Amino acid sequence: MSAPRRVVIEADGGSRGNPGPAAYGAVLRDADTGEVVAQRAETIGIATNNVAEYSGLIAGLELAAEHAPGAEVEVRMDSKLVIEQMAGRWKVKHPDMVPLARRARELAPSDVEWTWVPRERNKAADAILNDALDAAAGKPARRSTGDAVRPAGDAAPDGATDARQGARNPMVGWRDPLADPPTTLTLVRHGATDSTLAKVFSGAGGADPGLNDVGRAQAHRAAAYVSREGADAVDAVLSSPLRRCRETAEVLANDLGVEVVVEDGLIEAAFGDWDGLTFAEVQERDGDGLDAWLRSTSVAPPGGESYDTVFARIQKLQRRLVASYGGKHVVLVSHVTPIKMFVRLALDAPMPVIHRLELQPASVSTVRIWPDGIATLRAYDVVPD
């Protein structure tokens, strides 16, 4: 069996006494299927919770290096301390943590994704570490350590299917957002620019036009629409770094009373040599390249970025958003390609569906990601009057 392209490390550690008898658990999963690739759980003598948690992280990174060398890695832990320290946002101060953090950084790929998850979404690693502690104390295991496959109710990894999801609630329209709040992503395409109206390729790395008068009026209508839909529920406004999105986001944020946060992951695809050209001009100058790009989402424009690459970026971003804003409402101001990728994720649709989706300037779409991992599309391409 070939090594997975993307893996998820679920790691945990625990001490009965803090300090006290301690153990760690680490589960390595194929991110696309959810299947367990490898797992490890061991006692480590008398230690604190934090030492045990770092030991679990190190074990998970070792499993990834052994079983999935070169794979993209996401680490999921319910330890806010470990995640924030490894992401570089918090300093490692305790002397017991310094060598462990250093070892983890030596093992971690440079592009590892650090994700905090609630304790209830880290049950597998917790279960096997507690089995190890029970075994060391001469007690029967609470559950088989071989049963680290996702416990019922846990969210499936992105791209993985779970037959139990349908059994839990096949009718998504019957879900109660008050009892089980989803993460709501309101996706707003930027208002029109001169490039938008001219229908030219305008992506990352090319010209960076601002809104024209039409686009500014559209942004105000979109802001009014989002405000009517529930300004009190909007917790954040995130924007692509490109000027047209930042200008649209500022209008929204002013009306909603929040600050704009620039999120690089929301940037448009890079169109390379095609940037600034119309579709007809590209067809005339690079017809073969355009045909190949339209036939396969793995093909990139010369010097540009493929749709598959953008999709992988949006998958990572959505996981980060759910981890950071779970159960909240976030407005994302972005571009045609990233918004289509969010919609594709919600529908679990094949990639070619993006060629069948139209998206107008300053239109509003809404995606919900529920606590069990199921996503739904609530609205698409709404153009406010």
C-alpha positions in Angstrom: 0.0 0.0 0.0 1.4 3.4 -1.0 2.1 6.0 1.7 -0.7 8.6 2.2 -0.2 12.1 0.7 -1.7 13.8 3.7 -1.8 12.7 7.3 -3.4 13.8 10.5 -1.6 13.3 13.8 -4.0 13.1 16.8 -1.8 13.3 20.0 -2.5 13.6 23.7 -0.9 13.0 27.0 -2.2 12.7 30.6 -1.0 12.4 34.2 -3.0 11.0 37.0 -1.9 13.4 39.7 -0.1 16.1 37.7 2.6 15.2 38.4 1.8 11.5 38.6 1.8 8.3 36.6 1.8 9.6 33.0 1.4 8.3 29.5 0.9 9.6 25.9 -1.1 8.4 22.9 -0.6 9.2 19.2 -2.7 8.2 16.3 -1.6 8.7 12.7 -4.4 8.8 10.1 -4.7 9.1 6.4 -6.3 12.5 6.0 -8.2 11.5 2.9 -9.7 8.3 4.1 -9.7 8.6 7.9 -8.0 5.2 8.2 -5.5 4.6 11.0 -2.0 4.2 9.5 -0.2 3.7 12.9 -0.6 4.4 16.6 1.5 4.3 19.7 0.8 4.6 23.4 3.3 4.3 26.3 3.7 5.1 29.9 6.6 7.5 30.8 6.8 7.2 34.6 6.0 10.2 36.8 5.5 13.4 34.8 3.2 16.4 34.3 0.4 16.7 31.9 2.4 19.0 29.7 5.4 16.7 29.5 3.0 13.8 28.6 1.4 16.0 25.9 4.7 16.9 24.3 5.7 13.2 24.4 2.6 12.4 22.5 3.3 15.0 19.9 6.9 13.7 19.4 5.6 10.1 19.1 3.1 11.3 16.4 5.7 13.1 14.5 8.0 10.0 14.6 5.1 7.9 13.3 4.6 10.4 10.4 8.3 10.3 9.5 8.3 6.5 9.6 5.0 5.7 7.8 4.4 8.8 5.6 7.7 10.5 4.7 7.1 13.6 2.6 3.4 13.8 3.3 1.6 17.0 4.3 1.1 16.9 8.1 -1.6 18.4 10.3 -1.3 18.0 14.1 -4.5 18.0 16.1 -4.3 18.3 19.9 -6.6 19.6 22.7 -3.6 21.1 24.4 -3.8 24.9 23.7 -0.4 25.3 25.3 1.4 22.8 23.0 -0.3 24.0 19.8 0.3 27.7 20.5 3.9 27.1 21.5 4.7 24.9 18.4 3.0 27.5 16.1 5.3 30.1 17.5 2.6 32.3 19.1 3.5 31.5 22.7 7.0 31.2 24.2 8.3 28.0 25.8 9.4 29.1 29.2 9.3 26.0 31.5 12.7 24.3 31.6 11.0 20.8 31.3 9.4 21.9 28.1 12.3 23.4 26.3 14.1 20.2 25.2 10.8 18.5 24.3 9.7 21.5 22.1 13.2 21.5 20.5 12.8 17.8 19.6 9.3 18.3 18.2 10.5 21.2 16.0 13.4 19.0 14.7 10.8 16.3 13.7 8.1 18.6 12.3 8.0 19.5 8.6 8.3 23.2 7.9 4.8 23.4 6.6 3.0 21.5 9.4 -0.4 22.7 10.3 -1.1 23.2 14.0 -4.8 22.8 14.9 -6.3 23.0 18.4 -9.4 20.8 18.8 -11.8 20.4 21.7 -11.2 17.4 24.0 -14.2 15.5 22.6 -12.6 15.5 19.2 -9.4 13.9 20.5 -10.9 10.8 22.0 -8.8 8.2 20.1 -5.5 9.4 21.4 -6.9 9.9 24.9 -8.4 6.4 24.9 -5.1 4.6 24.1 -3.0 6.6 26.6 -5.6 5.7 29.3 -5.4 2.1 28.3 -1.6 2.2 28.7 -2.0 3.7 32.2 -4.6 1.1 33.2 -2.4 -1.7 31.9 0.5 -0.4 33.9 -1.7 -0.3 37.0 -2.9 -3.8 36.5 -6.4 -2.7 35.5 -8.4 -4.0 32.5 -8.4 -1.7 29.5 -11.4 0.6 29.1 -11.4 -0.2 25.4 -9.2 -2.1 22.9 -6.2 -0.1 22.0 -6.7 -1.4 18.5 -10.0 0.5 18.3 -8.4 3.9 17.6 -10.6 4.2 14.5 -12.7 7.3 15.0 -15.2 7.0 17.9 -18.9 7.5 17.0 -19.7 11.2 16.8 -16.3 12.4 15.9 -15.8 14.4 12.7 -14.5 12.7 9.7 -11.3 14.2 8.1 -11.8 16.4 5.0 -12.5 14.2 2.0 -13.3 11.1 4.0 -16.7 9.5 3.9 -18.4 8.1 7.0 -21.3 5.8 6.6 -22.5 6.6 10.1 -23.1 10.3 9.2 -26.2 9.4 7.4 -27.4 7.3 10.3 -26.9 10.1 12.7 -28.9 12.7 10.7 -29.6 12.1 7.1 -31.9 15.2 6.8 -29.5 18.1 7.2 -32.5 20.5 7.0 -33.8 19.1 10.4 -30.7 20.1 12.3 -31.1 22.6 15.1 -28.5 25.4 14.9 -29.3 26.6 18.4 -28.9 23.2 20.0 -25.8 22.2 18.0 -24.4 25.4 16.5 -22.5 25.1 13.2 -19.6 27.2 12.1 -21.1 29.6 9.5 -19.0 31.0 6.7 -20.6 33.9 4.8 -18.6 34.1 1.5 -18.6 37.5 -0.2 -17.0 38.0 -3.5 -15.4 41.4 -3.9 -17.1 44.2 -5.7 -16.4 45.1 -9.3 -13.1 46.6 -10.6 -12.3 47.7 -14.1 -10.6 44.3 -14.6 -13.8 42.6 -13.5 -16.0 44.4 -16.0 -13.4 43.8 -18.8 -13.5 40.0 -17.9 -9.7 39.7 -17.7 -7.7 37.2 -15.7 -6.8 39.0 -12.4 -5.1 36.8 -9.8 -2.4 36.7 -7.2 0.9 38.2 -8.5 -0.7 40.3 -11.2 -2.1 43.8 -11.1 -3.9 44.7 -7.9 -6.9 46.9 -8.9 -9.2 48.6 -6.5 -12.9 48.9 -6.6 -14.5 51.2 -9.1 -17.7 53.2 -8.5 -19.8 50.2 -9.5 -17.9 48.0 -7.1 -18.1 50.4 -4.2 -21.9 50.6 -4.6 -22.1 46.8 -4.8 -20.0 46.5 -1.6 -22.4 48.7 0.3 -25.4 46.6 -0.9 -23.6 43.5 0.2 -22.9 45.0 3.6 -26.5 46.0 4.1 -27.6 42.5 3.1 -25.2 40.8 5.6 -26.3 43.2 8.3 -30.0 42.3 7.7 -29.1 38.6 7.9 -27.8 39.1 11.5 -25.1 41.6 12.4 -25.1 40.5 16.0 -24.0 37.0 15.0 -20.9 38.1 13.0 -17.8 37.4 15.0 -15.1 38.3 12.4 -14.5 39.6 8.9 -11.6 38.1 7.1 -10.3 39.3 3.8 -8.0 38.3 1.0 -4.9 40.5 0.9 -5.7 41.9 -2.5 -6.9 45.5 -2.6 -10.4 44.9 -4.1 -11.2 42.5 -1.3 -9.8 44.7 1.4 -11.8 47.6 0.2 -15.0 45.5 0.1 -14.2 44.1 3.6 -13.8 47.5 5.0 -17.3 48.5 4.0 -18.7 45.3 5.5 -16.6 45.6 8.7 -17.7 49.3 9.3 -21.3 48.3 9.0 -20.9 45.3 11.3 -18.7 47.0 13.9 -15.7 44.6 13.7 -12.1 44.8 12.5 -10.9 43.4 9.2 -8.4 40.5 9.5 -6.3 39.9 6.4 -6.1 36.1 5.6 -3.6 35.1 3.0 -5.3 31.8 2.4 -8.3 33.7 0.8 -6.2 35.1 -2.1 -7.2 34.4 -5.7 -5.4 31.8 -7.8 -2.3 32.9 -9.6 -2.8 33.0 -13.3 0.8 33.7 -14.2 1.4 34.7 -17.8 -2.4 35.0 -18.5 -2.9 37.7 -15.9 -4.4 40.8 -17.5 -5.6 39.0 -20.6 -9.1 38.1 -21.6 -10.2 34.6 -22.3 -10.2 35.3 -26.0 -6.7 36.7 -25.9 -5.4 33.7 -24.0 -7.1 31.4 -26.5 -5.3 33.2 -29.3 -1.9 33.3 -27.7 -1.8 29.9 -25.8 -4.7 27.8 -27.1 -3.1 24.5 -26.3 -2.2 25.6 -22.7 -5.8 26.9 -22.2 -7.3 23.6 -23.5 -5.1 21.6 -21.1 -6.1 23.9 -18.2 -9.8 23.4 -18.9 -9.4 19.6 -19.2 -7.5 19.1 -16.0 -7.6 20.9 -12.7 -4.0 19.7 -12.0 -2.7 21.9 -14.9 -1.6 25.4 -14.0 -1.3 28.4 -16.4 2.4 29.2 -17.3 3.9 30.6 -14.1 0.5 30.2 -12.3 -1.3 28.0 -9.9 -3.5 24.9 -10.6 -7.0 24.6 -9.3 -5.9 21.5 -7.3 -3.4 23.6 -5.5 -6.0 26.2 -4.6 -8.4 23.5 -3.4 -5.7 22.1 -1.1 -5.1 25.6 0.3 -8.8 26.1 1.0 -9.1 22.7 2.7 -6.4 23.7 5.1 -8.0 27.1 5.6 -11.4 25.7 6.3 -9.9 23.4 9.0 -8.2 26.3 10.6 -11.4 28.4 10.6 -13.4 25.7 12.2 -10.7 25.2 14.8 -10.5 28.9 15.6 -14.2 30.0 15.1 -16.1 26.8 16.0 -19.8 27.5 16.3 -19.4 31.2 15.3 -20.2 33.3 12.2 -17.3 34.5 10.0 -17.6 36.7 6.9 -14.9 35.8 4.3 -14.3 38.4 1.5 -12.6 36.6 -1.3 -12.5 35.8 -5.1 -14.2 33.5 -7.5 -11.9 30.6 -7.3 -11.6 30.3 -3.5 -15.3 30.7 -3.0 -16.0 28.0 -5.5 -13.7 25.7 -3.6 -15.6 26.3 -0.3 -18.8 25.4 -2.1 -17.2 22.3 -3.7 -16.2 21.2 -0.2 -19.7 21.8 1.2 -21.3 19.7 -1.6 -18.5 17.0 -1.6 -18.7 17.4 -5.3 -16.1 16.4 -7.9 -13.7 19.1 -9.0 -15.2 19.7 -12.5 -18.2 21.2 -10.8 -16.3 24.5 -10.4 -16.6 25.0 -14.2 -20.5 24.9 -13.8 -20.6 27.6 -11.0 -21.3 31.2 -11.8 -20.4 33.9 -9.2 -21.2 37.5 -9.6 -19.4 40.5 -8.1 -20.3 41.3 -4.5 -22.5 38.2 -4.3 -23.1 36.4 -1.0 -23.0 32.6 -0.4 -23.3 30.8 2.9 -21.7 27.5 4.0 -22.2 25.8 7.4 -19.9 23.2 8.9 -21.6 21.2 11.6 -19.9 19.8 14.7 -19.9 16.3 13.2 -18.0 17.5 10.1 -20.9 17.5 7.7 -21.1 20.8 5.6 -24.1 22.3 4.0 -24.7 25.0 1.4 -27.4 27.4 2.7 -27.2 30.1 -0.1 -25.3 30.7 -3.3 -24.5 33.7 -5.4 -27.1 36.0 -3.8 -26.9 39.4 -5.3 -28.3 42.0 -2.9 -30.7 44.6 -4.3 
